[in-house]
Every structure is written in structure tokens, then in C-alpha cells.
Amino acid sequence: MKKPSLLLILPCILLSHLTFAEDFAMQAHSQGDVTFISGGVGIEEQNTLRAMQMDYNLNLLFSVQGTGKYLSNVKVIITNSQGTVFLDTVANGPKLFANLKPGHYIVTANQGDRVVRKTVTIGAHRSSLYFTWPQN
């Protein structure tokens, strides 16, 4: 029985890795004037988001209180005090980063039947909000 040549196998391995990397690529999305990205499930997404964090002026994190567990599939709506919706999306992981124009906003995060609202002022510096839900 002949052994396959390493020279024939190596390109196949490299090409399959590149295909996986393309599938993994996280992309920013836009709604109106708001650009955002979400994720953070797995080491590769965490590293990607960590590198992109400085590009966004609002950073959100979703977790379960007192457990160290993080949440995904959190519905996020960002409005102003008049109720104008600037972002309406579902976070693909425990982190969501957004770029908003300077101003005052209400961030509503909905996990299951539990809703948490927080206010934030976007100015010259980055703002972070942490949303925690009690254990079931």
C-alpha cells in the first residue's frame, strides 16, 4: 500500500483551513447611521472582538448574575428619549459593539421574558454597559 505524499496532502489541509477562516469572518452591520457587530462565542470571536473594541463607542456585555455565564440571542433596542429607534437587533453572542452619534440613549435588552433598560450618554469617550439577569 502506498503512502500519500505529504506534498499532496499539505495543500489540501491549508485550503480547508482558509475556507474555514472565510466562514468564520465576523462582519459589521449597519442600521441607518448605526454600525454594529456582535458575537463573542468561542476564542476566535472573542479575540476578533477584542481587536475591534476600540473602533466602537458603545460596548455591551450580557451575562447571568453570579455565575460567570454569558448570554447570546439577546434582543437589543437602542432609542432616544423620544422613542426614535436607532438599533433593533439580536446579539449573536455576549458582546455587542455599536457606533452611535453623540447623545443620550436608552438601551433595552430582552432575554426571554426579562427586560433590562439602561441609559447611556455617548460623547467623546467609549461607554460600556453590563446587562445581567438573575439565574432561573
N, CA, C and O atoms as a GROMACS GRO file, in nm:
protein
  544
    1MET      N    1   0.084  -0.118   0.000
    1MET     CA    2   0.000   0.000   0.000
    1MET      C    3   0.088   0.124   0.000
    1MET      O    4   0.182   0.134   0.078
    2LYS      N    5   0.057   0.217  -0.088
    2LYS     CA    6   0.137   0.338  -0.099
    2LYS      C    7   0.089   0.442   0.001
    2LYS      O    8  -0.030   0.457   0.024
    3LYS      N    9   0.184   0.512   0.059
    3LYS     CA   10   0.151   0.621   0.150
    3LYS      C   11   0.134   0.749   0.069
    3LYS      O   12   0.215   0.778  -0.019
    4PRO      N   13   0.030   0.826   0.098
    4PRO     CA   14   0.012   0.952   0.025
    4PRO      C   15   0.129   1.047   0.052
    4PRO      O   16   0.183   1.052   0.162
    5SER      N   17   0.164   1.118  -0.047
    5SER     CA   18   0.274   1.212  -0.035
    5SER      C   19   0.231   1.333   0.047
    5SER      O   20   0.121   1.386   0.030
    6LEU      N   21   0.318   1.375   0.136
    6LEU     CA   22   0.292   1.494   0.218
    6LEU      C   23   0.271   1.617   0.130
    6LEU      O   24   0.194   1.707   0.164
    7LEU      N   25   0.340   1.619   0.016
    7LEU     CA   26   0.327   1.732  -0.074
    7LEU      C   27   0.187   1.741  -0.134
    7LEU      O   28   0.143   1.850  -0.173
    8LEU      N   29   0.116   1.630  -0.143
    8LEU     CA   30  -0.020   1.631  -0.194
    8LEU      C   31  -0.122   1.663  -0.085
    8LEU      O   32  -0.224   1.726  -0.112
    9ILE      N   33  -0.094   1.621   0.035
    9ILE     CA   34  -0.188   1.641   0.145
    9ILE      C   35  -0.181   1.782   0.202
    9ILE      O   36  -0.284   1.840   0.236
   10LEU      N   37  -0.062   1.837   0.214
   10LEU     CA   38  -0.043   1.968   0.276
   10LEU      C   39  -0.126   2.078   0.210
   10LEU      O   40  -0.191   2.155   0.281
   11PRO      N   41  -0.128   2.090   0.076
   11PRO     CA   42  -0.213   2.194   0.017
   11PRO      C   43  -0.362   2.176   0.049
   11PRO      O   44  -0.433   2.275   0.066
   12CYS      N   45  -0.408   2.054   0.057
   12CYS     CA   46  -0.548   2.029   0.091
   12CYS      C   47  -0.579   2.078   0.232
   12CYS      O   48  -0.683   2.138   0.256
   13ILE      N   49  -0.489   2.052   0.323
   13ILE     CA   50  -0.508   2.096   0.462
   13ILE      C   51  -0.509   2.248   0.469
   13ILE      O   52  -0.595   2.306   0.536
   14LEU      N   53  -0.416   2.313   0.401
   14LEU     CA   54  -0.410   2.459   0.403
   14LEU      C   55  -0.534   2.521   0.340
   14LEU      O   56  -0.588   2.619   0.392
   15LEU      N   57  -0.581   2.466   0.229
   15LEU     CA   58  -0.701   2.520   0.165
   15LEU      C   59  -0.824   2.502   0.251
   15LEU      O   60  -0.910   2.590   0.254
   16SER      N   61  -0.835   2.389   0.320
   16SER     CA   62  -0.952   2.370   0.406
   16SER      C   63  -0.949   2.467   0.523
   16SER      O   64  -1.054   2.513   0.567
   17HIS      N   65  -0.831   2.499   0.573
   17HIS     CA   66  -0.818   2.597   0.681
   17HIS      C   67  -0.861   2.735   0.633
   17HIS      O   68  -0.929   2.807   0.707
   18LEU      N   69  -0.824   2.773   0.512
   18LEU     CA   70  -0.862   2.903   0.458
   18LEU      C   71  -1.013   2.911   0.438
   18LEU      O   72  -1.073   3.016   0.462
   19THR      N   73  -1.073   2.805   0.394
   19THR     CA   74  -1.217   2.802   0.377
   19THR      C   75  -1.287   2.821   0.510
   19THR      O   76  -1.384   2.896   0.519
   20PHE      N   77  -1.238   2.754   0.615
   20PHE     CA   78  -1.294   2.770   0.749
   20PHE      C   79  -1.278   2.914   0.796
   20PHE      O   80  -1.370   2.970   0.854
   21ALA      N   81  -1.163   2.974   0.771
   21ALA     CA   82  -1.139   3.112   0.813
   21ALA      C   83  -1.235   3.208   0.745
   21ALA      O   84  -1.283   3.303   0.808
   22GLU      N   85  -1.266   3.184   0.617
   22GLU     CA   86  -1.361   3.269   0.547
   22GLU      C   87  -1.500   3.255   0.608
   22GLU      O   88  -1.572   3.355   0.621
   23ASP      N   89  -1.540   3.134   0.645
   23ASP     CA   90  -1.670   3.112   0.705
   23ASP      C   91  -1.681   3.181   0.840
   23ASP      O   92  -1.790   3.223   0.880
   24PHE      N   93  -1.569   3.193   0.910
   24PHE     CA   94  -1.568   3.248   1.045
   24PHE      C   95  -1.575   3.401   1.046
   24PHE      O   96  -1.622   3.459   1.144
   25ALA      N   97  -1.531   3.466   0.939
   25ALA     CA   98  -1.516   3.612   0.938
   25ALA      C   99  -1.641   3.682   0.993
   25ALA      O  100  -1.752   3.662   0.943
   26MET      N  101  -1.620   3.763   1.095
   26MET     CA  102  -1.729   3.842   1.152
   26MET      C  103  -1.739   3.970   1.072
   26MET      O  104  -1.638   4.028   1.032
   27GLN      N  105  -1.860   4.016   1.050
   27GLN     CA  106  -1.880   4.136   0.973
   27GLN      C  107  -1.966   4.235   1.050
   27GLN      O  108  -2.059   4.199   1.122
   28ALA      N  109  -1.930   4.361   1.033
   28ALA     CA  110  -2.012   4.468   1.090
   28ALA      C  111  -2.138   4.485   1.007
   28ALA      O  112  -2.139   4.456   0.887
   29HIS      N  113  -2.242   4.531   1.072
   29HIS     CA  114  -2.371   4.556   1.007
   29HIS      C  115  -2.409   4.701   1.030
   29HIS      O  116  -2.354   4.768   1.118
   30SER      N  117  -2.502   4.750   0.951
   30SER     CA  118  -2.549   4.887   0.967
   30SER      C  119  -2.701   4.891   0.967
   30SER      O  120  -2.767   4.817   0.894
   31GLN      N  121  -2.754   4.978   1.051
   31GLN     CA  122  -2.895   5.015   1.050
   31GLN      C  123  -2.898   5.166   1.057
   31GLN      O  124  -2.861   5.225   1.159
   32GLY      N  125  -2.941   5.229   0.951
   32GLY     CA  126  -2.937   5.375   0.946
   32GLY      C  127  -2.795   5.423   0.964
   32GLY      O  128  -2.705   5.382   0.890
   33ASP      N  129  -2.775   5.511   1.062
   33ASP     CA  130  -2.642   5.566   1.089
   33ASP      C  131  -2.560   5.483   1.188
   33ASP      O  132  -2.447   5.518   1.219
   34VAL      N  133  -2.617   5.374   1.237
   34VAL     CA  134  -2.551   5.293   1.340
   34VAL      C  135  -2.480   5.174   1.277
   34VAL      O  136  -2.541   5.095   1.205
   35THR      N  137  -2.351   5.162   1.305
   35THR     CA  138  -2.274   5.045   1.266
   35THR      C  139  -2.254   4.961   1.392
   35THR      O  140  -2.226   5.015   1.499
   36PHE      N  141  -2.270   4.828   1.380
   36PHE     CA  142  -2.258   4.743   1.498
   36PHE      C  143  -2.206   4.605   1.459
   36PHE      O  144  -2.210   4.565   1.343
   37ILE      N  145  -2.158   4.535   1.560
   37ILE     CA  146  -2.112   4.398   1.543
   37ILE      C  147  -2.140   4.325   1.674
   37ILE      O  148  -2.133   4.385   1.782
   38SER      N  149  -2.173   4.197   1.666
   38SER     CA  150  -2.196   4.121   1.789
   38SER      C  151  -2.140   3.981   1.773
   38SER      O  152  -2.118   3.932   1.662
   39GLY      N  153  -2.119   3.917   1.887
   39GLY     CA  154  -2.063   3.782   1.889
   39GLY      C  155  -1.991   3.760   2.020
   39GLY      O  156  -2.030   3.811   2.124
   40GLY      N  157  -1.884   3.682   2.011
   40GLY     CA  158  -1.804   3.653   2.130
   40GLY      C  159  -1.819   3.512   2.179
   40GLY      O  160  -1.780   3.480   2.291
   41VAL      N  161  -1.877   3.424   2.095
   41VAL     CA  162  -1.887   3.283   2.130
   41VAL      C  163  -1.763   3.214   2.076
   41VAL      O  164  -1.741   3.210   1.955
   42GLY      N  165  -1.682   3.160   2.163
   42GLY     CA  166  -1.559   3.093   2.121
   42GLY      C  167  -1.441   3.188   2.124
   42GLY      O  168  -1.456   3.310   2.118
   43ILE      N  169  -1.323   3.129   2.132
   43ILE     CA  170  -1.199   3.205   2.145
   43ILE      C  171  -1.173   3.294   2.024
   43ILE      O  172  -1.131   3.408   2.040
   44GLU      N  173  -1.196   3.242   1.903
   44GLU     CA  174  -1.167   3.321   1.783
   44GLU      C  175  -1.254   3.446   1.776
   44GLU      O  176  -1.205   3.554   1.744
   45GLU      N  177  -1.383   3.433   1.807
   45GLU     CA  178  -1.470   3.551   1.806
   45GLU      C  179  -1.432   3.647   1.917
   45GLU      O  180  -1.435   3.769   1.897
   46GLN      N  181  -1.396   3.596   2.032
   46GLN     CA  182  -1.355   3.683   2.143
   46GLN      C  183  -1.232   3.764   2.104
   46GLN      O  184  -1.226   3.884   2.130
   47ASN      N  185  -1.135   3.698   2.043
   47ASN     CA  186  -1.013   3.767   2.000
   47ASN      C  187  -1.043   3.872   1.893
   47ASN      O  188  -0.988   3.982   1.896
   48THR      N  189  -1.130   3.836   1.799
   48THR     CA  190  -1.167   3.931   1.693
   48THR      C  191  -1.235   4.053   1.752
   48THR      O  192  -1.201   4.166   1.717
   49LEU      N  193  -1.330   4.031   1.842
   49LEU     CA  194  -1.399   4.145   1.903
   49LEU      C  195  -1.307   4.229   1.990
   49LEU      O  196  -1.318   4.351   1.993
   50ARG      N  197  -1.217   4.164   2.060
   50ARG     CA  198  -1.122   4.239   2.144
   50ARG      C  199  -1.039   4.334   2.057
   50ARG      O  200  -1.012   4.448   2.097
   51ALA      N  201  -1.000   4.287   1.938
   51ALA     CA  202  -0.921   4.371   1.848
   51ALA      C  203  -1.004   4.485   1.789
   51ALA      O  204  -0.949   4.589   1.753
   52MET      N  205  -1.135   4.467   1.778
   52MET     CA  206  -1.223   4.567   1.718
   52MET      C  207  -1.287   4.661   1.819
   52MET      O  208  -1.346   4.762   1.780
   53GLN      N  209  -1.276   4.632   1.945
   53GLN     CA  210  -1.346   4.704   2.051
   53GLN      C  211  -1.323   4.854   2.046
   53GLN      O  212  -1.416   4.932   2.069
   54MET      N  213  -1.203   4.896   2.016
   54MET     CA  214  -1.168   5.038   2.017
   54MET      C  215  -1.234   5.115   1.902
   54MET      O  216  -1.237   5.238   1.904
   55ASP      N  217  -1.287   5.043   1.803
   55ASP     CA  218  -1.349   5.108   1.688
   55ASP      C  219  -1.495   5.148   1.714
   55ASP      O  220  -1.558   5.212   1.629
   56TYR      N  221  -1.549   5.111   1.831
   56TYR     CA  222  -1.690   5.136   1.862
   56TYR      C  223  -1.702   5.216   1.990
   56TYR      O  224  -1.623   5.197   2.083
   57ASN      N  225  -1.801   5.307   1.996
   57ASN     CA  226  -1.811   5.393   2.114
   57ASN      C  227  -1.912   5.342   2.218
   57ASN      O  228  -1.928   5.404   2.324
   58LEU      N  229  -1.979   5.229   2.189
   58LEU     CA  230  -2.066   5.167   2.289
   58LEU      C  231  -2.040   5.017   2.291
   58LEU      O  232  -2.050   4.950   2.188
   59ASN      N  233  -2.006   4.966   2.409
   59ASN     CA  234  -1.979   4.823   2.426
   59ASN      C  235  -2.080   4.766   2.525
   59ASN      O  236  -2.094   4.815   2.637
   60LEU      N  237  -2.151   4.661   2.482
   60LEU     CA  238  -2.249   4.594   2.568
   60LEU      C  239  -2.203   4.452   2.597
   60LEU      O  240  -2.143   4.387   2.512
   61LEU      N  241  -2.232   4.405   2.720
   61LEU     CA  242  -2.199   4.269   2.761
   61LEU      C  243  -2.319   4.211   2.834
   61LEU      O  244  -2.379   4.278   2.918
   62PHE      N  245  -2.355   4.085   2.802
   62PHE     CA  246  -2.473   4.019   2.857
   62PHE      C  247  -2.431   3.895   2.934
   62PHE      O  248  -2.359   3.810   2.882
   63SER      N  249  -2.478   3.883   3.061
   63SER     CA  250  -2.438   3.768   3.142
   63SER      C  251  -2.547   3.732   3.243
   63SER      O  252  -2.644   3.804   3.262
   64VAL      N  253  -2.526   3.616   3.307
   64VAL     CA  254  -2.614   3.569   3.415
   64VAL      C  255  -2.546   3.604   3.546
   64VAL      O  256  -2.430   3.570   3.568
   65GLN      N  257  -2.618   3.672   3.633
   65GLN     CA  258  -2.565   3.723   3.759
   65GLN      C  259  -2.506   3.612   3.845
   65GLN      O  260  -2.570   3.509   3.869
   66GLY      N  261  -2.382   3.634   3.891
   66GLY     CA  262  -2.318   3.546   3.988
   66GLY      C  263  -2.275   3.409   3.937
   66GLY      O  264  -2.240   3.323   4.017
   67THR      N  265  -2.278   3.387   3.804
   67THR     CA  266  -2.245   3.254   3.753
   67THR      C  267  -2.121   3.251   3.665
   67THR      O  268  -2.059   3.146   3.648
   68GLY      N  269  -2.084   3.365   3.609
   68GLY     CA  270  -1.976   3.366   3.512
   68GLY      C  271  -2.021   3.321   3.374
   68GLY      O  272  -1.939   3.310   3.282
   69LYS      N  273  -2.151   3.296   3.358
   69LYS     CA  274  -2.205   3.254   3.228
   69LYS      C  275  -2.246   3.377   3.148
   69LYS      O  276  -2.299   3.474   3.201
   70TYR      N  277  -2.220   3.368   3.018
   70TYR     CA  278  -2.257   3.476   2.928
   70TYR      C  279  -2.377   3.434   2.844
   70TYR      O  280  -2.404   3.316   2.828
   71LEU      N  281  -2.449   3.534   2.792
   71LEU     CA  282  -2.572   3.510   2.717
   71LEU      C  283  -2.558   3.555   2.572
   71LEU      O  284  -2.488   3.652   2.542
   72SER      N  285  -2.626   3.486   2.484
   72SER     CA  286  -2.639   3.529   2.345
   72SER      C  287  -2.788   3.532   2.312
   72SER      O  288  -2.871   3.501   2.397
   73ASN      N  289  -2.820   3.570   2.190
   73ASN     CA  290  -2.959   3.582   2.146
   73ASN      C  291  -3.038   3.680   2.233
   73ASN      O  292  -3.155   3.657   2.264
   74VAL      N  293  -2.973   3.788   2.270
   74VAL     CA  294  -3.037   3.893   2.348
   74VAL      C  295  -3.090   3.998   2.250
   74VAL      O  296  -3.015   4.049   2.167
   75LYS      N  297  -3.217   4.030   2.260
   75LYS     CA  298  -3.278   4.133   2.175
   75LYS      C  299  -3.236   4.269   2.229
   75LYS      O  300  -3.252   4.297   2.348
   76VAL      N  301  -3.182   4.354   2.142
   76VAL     CA  302  -3.132   4.486   2.182
   76VAL      C  303  -3.201   4.593   2.099
   76VAL      O  304  -3.204   4.587   1.976
   77ILE      N  305  -3.256   4.691   2.169
   77ILE     CA  306  -3.317   4.806   2.103
   77ILE      C  307  -3.257   4.932   2.165
   77ILE      O  308  -3.258   4.949   2.287
   78ILE      N  309  -3.205   5.019   2.080
   78ILE     CA  310  -3.148   5.146   2.126
   78ILE      C  311  -3.234   5.258   2.070
   78ILE      O  312  -3.254   5.269   1.949
   79THR      N  313  -3.286   5.342   2.163
   79THR     CA  314  -3.372   5.454   2.125
   79THR      C  315  -3.321   5.582   2.192
   79THR      O  316  -3.233   5.579   2.278
   80ASN      N  317  -3.380   5.694   2.149
   80ASN     CA  318  -3.358   5.817   2.224
   80ASN      C  319  -3.478   5.838   2.315
   80ASN      O  320  -3.568   5.755   2.317
   81SER      N  321  -3.480   5.947   2.390
   81SER     CA  322  -3.588   5.968   2.487
   81SER      C  323  -3.723   5.993   2.419
   81SER      O  324  -3.827   5.979   2.484
   82GLN      N  325  -3.723   6.028   2.292
   82GLN     CA  326  -3.848   6.048   2.218
   82GLN      C  327  -3.900   5.916   2.158
   82GLN      O  328  -4.007   5.914   2.099
   83GLY      N  329  -3.824   5.809   2.174
   83GLY     CA  330  -3.867   5.679   2.123
   83GLY      C  331  -3.820   5.645   1.982
   83GLY      O  332  -3.857   5.541   1.928
   84THR      N  333  -3.738   5.730   1.922
   84THR     CA  334  -3.683   5.702   1.790
   84THR      C  335  -3.587   5.584   1.800
   84THR      O  336  -3.494   5.586   1.881
   85VAL      N  337  -3.609   5.482   1.719
   85VAL     CA  338  -3.525   5.362   1.724
   85VAL      C  339  -3.403   5.381   1.635
   85VAL      O  340  -3.415   5.413   1.517
   86PHE      N  341  -3.285   5.360   1.694
   86PHE     CA  342  -3.160   5.370   1.620
   86PHE      C  343  -3.103   5.231   1.588
   86PHE      O  344  -3.034   5.213   1.488
   87LEU      N  345  -3.132   5.134   1.674
   87LEU     CA  346  -3.086   4.997   1.652
   87LEU      C  347  -3.188   4.901   1.709
   87LEU      O  348  -3.236   4.918   1.821
   88ASP      N  349  -3.221   4.800   1.630
   88ASP     CA  350  -3.312   4.694   1.672
   88ASP      C  351  -3.255   4.564   1.616
   88ASP      O  352  -3.266   4.538   1.496
   89THR      N  353  -3.193   4.483   1.702
   89THR     CA  354  -3.124   4.363   1.656
   89THR      C  355  -3.123   4.257   1.764
   89THR      O  356  -3.169   4.281   1.876
   90VAL      N  357  -3.071   4.142   1.732
   90VAL     CA  358  -3.048   4.034   1.828
   90VAL      C  359  -2.898   4.006   1.830
   90VAL      O  360  -2.838   3.980   1.726
   91ALA      N  361  -2.838   4.011   1.948
   91ALA     CA  362  -2.694   3.988   1.963
   91ALA      C  363  -2.661   3.842   1.937
   91ALA      O  364  -2.726   3.752   1.990
   92ASN      N  365  -2.560   3.819   1.853
   92ASN     CA  366  -2.515   3.683   1.820
   92ASN      C  367  -2.426   3.621   1.926
   92ASN      O  368  -2.382   3.507   1.911
   93GLY      N  369  -2.400   3.693   2.030
   93GLY     CA  370  -2.313   3.645   2.138
   93GLY      C  371  -2.324   3.738   2.256
   93GLY      O  372  -2.411   3.825   2.258
   94PRO      N  373  -2.238   3.722   2.353
   94PRO     CA  374  -2.248   3.802   2.476
   94PRO      C  375  -2.200   3.946   2.462
   94PRO      O  376  -2.214   4.025   2.555
   95LYS      N  377  -2.143   3.981   2.347
   95LYS     CA  378  -2.095   4.117   2.327
   95LYS      C  379  -2.160   4.178   2.205
   95LYS      O  380  -2.181   4.113   2.102
   96LEU      N  381  -2.192   4.306   2.218
   96LEU     CA  382  -2.240   4.384   2.105
   96LEU      C  383  -2.172   4.519   2.113
   96LEU      O  384  -2.177   4.587   2.216
   97PHE      N  385  -2.109   4.558   2.004
   97PHE     CA  386  -2.043   4.688   1.994
   97PHE      C  387  -2.118   4.771   1.890
   97PHE      O  388  -2.157   4.719   1.786
   98ALA      N  389  -2.137   4.900   1.919
   98ALA     CA  390  -2.208   4.988   1.826
   98ALA      C  391  -2.142   5.124   1.822
   98ALA      O  392  -2.079   5.168   1.918
   99ASN      N  393  -2.157   5.190   1.708
   99ASN     CA  394  -2.115   5.329   1.693
   99ASN      C  395  -2.239   5.414   1.681
   99ASN      O  396  -2.318   5.399   1.588
  100LEU      N  397  -2.254   5.504   1.776
  100LEU     CA  398  -2.369   5.595   1.778
  100LEU      C  399  -2.320   5.739   1.774
  100LEU      O  400  -2.209   5.770   1.818
  101LYS      N  401  -2.404   5.827   1.721
  101LYS     CA  402  -2.372   5.969   1.726
  101LYS      C  403  -2.380   6.016   1.871
  101LYS      O  404  -2.453   5.956   1.950
  102PRO      N  405  -2.306   6.121   1.908
  102PRO     CA  406  -2.315   6.172   2.045
  102PRO      C  407  -2.460   6.204   2.082
  102PRO      O  408  -2.536   6.259   2.002
  103GLY      N  409  -2.495   6.168   2.205
  103GLY     CA  410  -2.630   6.195   2.253
  103GLY      C  411  -2.667   6.105   2.368
  103GLY      O  412  -2.584   6.028   2.418
  104HIS      N  413  -2.793   6.113   2.409
  104HIS     CA  414  -2.845   6.034   2.520
  104HIS      C  415  -2.934   5.923   2.462
  104HIS      O  416  -3.017   5.948   2.375
  105TYR      N  417  -2.914   5.801   2.511
  105TYR     CA  418  -2.985   5.685   2.457
  105TYR      C  419  -3.040   5.598   2.569
  105TYR      O  420  -2.991   5.600   2.681
  106ILE      N  421  -3.142   5.521   2.535
  106ILE     CA  422  -3.195   5.417   2.623
  106ILE      C  423  -3.167   5.284   2.553
  106ILE      O  424  -3.206   5.264   2.439
  107VAL      N  425  -3.100   5.196   2.624
  107VAL     CA  426  -3.068   5.064   2.570
  107VAL      C  427  -3.156   4.963   2.642
  107VAL      O  428  -3.150   4.950   2.764
  108THR      N  429  -3.238   4.893   2.565
  108THR     CA  430  -3.327   4.791   2.619
  108THR      C  431  -3.276   4.655   2.574
  108THR      O  432  -3.260   4.632   2.454
  109ALA      N  433  -3.250   4.567   2.668
  109ALA     CA  434  -3.202   4.432   2.638
  109ALA      C  435  -3.304   4.332   2.692
  109ALA      O  436  -3.343   4.338   2.809
  110ASN      N  437  -3.348   4.242   2.607
  110ASN     CA  438  -3.452   4.147   2.641
  110ASN      C  439  -3.399   4.005   2.625
  110ASN      O  440  -3.362   3.963   2.516
  111GLN      N  441  -3.396   3.932   2.735
  111GLN     CA  442  -3.354   3.791   2.736
  111GLN      C  443  -3.472   3.709   2.785
  111GLN      O  444  -3.505   3.712   2.904
  112GLY      N  445  -3.535   3.636   2.695
  112GLY     CA  446  -3.654   3.562   2.732
  112GLY      C  447  -3.764   3.660   2.767
  112GLY      O  448  -3.798   3.747   2.686
  113ASP      N  449  -3.820   3.646   2.885
  113ASP     CA  450  -3.927   3.737   2.926
  113ASP      C  451  -3.877   3.845   3.022
  113ASP      O  452  -3.958   3.916   3.084
  114ARG      N  453  -3.747   3.858   3.034
  114ARG     CA  454  -3.690   3.956   3.127
  114ARG      C  455  -3.626   4.070   3.050
  114ARG      O  456  -3.541   4.048   2.963
  115VAL      N  457  -3.667   4.192   3.083
  115VAL     CA  458  -3.620   4.311   3.014
  115VAL      C  459  -3.539   4.396   3.110
  115VAL      O  460  -3.579   4.418   3.224
  116VAL      N  461  -3.424   4.444   3.063
  116VAL     CA  462  -3.340   4.536   3.140
  116VAL      C  463  -3.319   4.661   3.055
  116VAL      O  464  -3.284   4.651   2.938
  117ARG      N  465  -3.341   4.779   3.114
  117ARG     CA  466  -3.322   4.906   3.045
  117ARG      C  467  -3.215   4.986   3.117
  117ARG      O  468  -3.210   4.992   3.240
  118LYS      N  469  -3.130   5.047   3.037
  118LYS     CA  470  -3.027   5.134   3.093
  118LYS      C  471  -3.013   5.256   3.004
  118LYS      O  472  -3.041   5.250   2.884
  119THR      N  473  -2.971   5.366   3.064
  119THR     CA  474  -2.946   5.487   2.986
  119THR      C  475  -2.796   5.505   2.970
  119THR      O  476  -2.717   5.462   3.054
  120VAL      N  477  -2.759   5.569   2.861
  120VAL     CA  478  -2.618   5.593   2.835
  120VAL      C  479  -2.604   5.725   2.760
  120VAL      O  480  -2.688   5.761   2.678
  121THR      N  481  -2.496   5.794   2.789
  121THR     CA  482  -2.463   5.915   2.716
  121THR      C  483  -2.338   5.886   2.633
  121THR      O  484  -2.234   5.848   2.686
  122ILE      N  485  -2.352   5.905   2.503
  122ILE     CA  486  -2.239   5.884   2.413
  122ILE      C  487  -2.175   6.019   2.388
  122ILE      O  488  -2.241   6.114   2.345
  123GLY      N  489  -2.047   6.028   2.415
  123GLY     CA  490  -1.972   6.151   2.395
  123GLY      C  491  -1.839   6.119   2.331
  123GLY      O  492  -1.830   6.036   2.240
  124ALA      N  493  -1.736   6.185   2.379
  124ALA     CA  494  -1.603   6.170   2.322
  124ALA      C  495  -1.537   6.038   2.362
  124ALA      O  496  -1.445   5.992   2.294
  125HIS      N  497  -1.582   5.977   2.471
  125HIS     CA  498  -1.519   5.855   2.520
  125HIS      C  499  -1.612   5.735   2.500
  125HIS      O  500  -1.733   5.750   2.485
  126ARG      N  501  -1.553   5.619   2.501
  126ARG     CA  502  -1.629   5.494   2.486
  126ARG      C  503  -1.709   5.467   2.614
  126ARG      O  504  -1.661   5.491   2.725
  127SER      N  505  -1.829   5.416   2.595
  127SER     CA  506  -1.916   5.381   2.708
  127SER      C  507  -1.939   5.230   2.707
  127SER      O  508  -1.950   5.168   2.602
  128SER      N  509  -1.947   5.173   2.826
  128SER     CA  510  -1.974   5.030   2.840
  128SER      C  511  -2.093   5.010   2.932
  128SER      O  512  -2.105   5.076   3.035
  129LEU      N  513  -2.181   4.919   2.891
  129LEU     CA  514  -2.295   4.881   2.975
  129LEU      C  515  -2.291   4.730   2.994
  129LEU      O  516  -2.265   4.655   2.901
  130TYR      N  517  -2.318   4.688   3.118
  130TYR     CA  518  -2.320   4.546   3.151
  130TYR      C  519  -2.462   4.509   3.191
  130TYR      O  520  -2.519   4.566   3.284
  131PHE      N  521  -2.518   4.414   3.121
  131PHE     CA  522  -2.653   4.367   3.147
  131PHE      C  523  -2.644   4.230   3.212
  131PHE      O  524  -2.586   4.137   3.156
  132THR      N  525  -2.703   4.217   3.331
  132THR     CA  526  -2.703   4.088   3.400
  132THR      C  527  -2.847   4.049   3.432
  132THR      O  528  -2.931   4.133   3.466
  133TRP      N  529  -2.873   3.921   3.421
  133TRP     CA  530  -3.004   3.867   3.455
  133TRP      C  531  -2.986   3.765   3.567
  133TRP      O  532  -2.885   3.694   3.571
  134PRO      N  533  -3.082   3.757   3.657
  134PRO     CA  534  -3.073   3.659   3.765
  134PRO      C  535  -3.081   3.516   3.709
  134PRO      O  536  -3.134   3.493   3.600
  135GLN      N  537  -3.028   3.422   3.787
  135GLN     CA  538  -3.036   3.282   3.748
  135GLN      C  539  -3.182   3.238   3.748
  135GLN      O  540  -3.263   3.289   3.826
  136ASN      N  541  -3.215   3.144   3.661
  136ASN     CA  542  -3.353   3.092   3.659
  136ASN      C  543  -3.379   3.004   3.778
  136ASN      O  544  -3.489   2.951   3.792
   0.00000   0.00000   0.00000
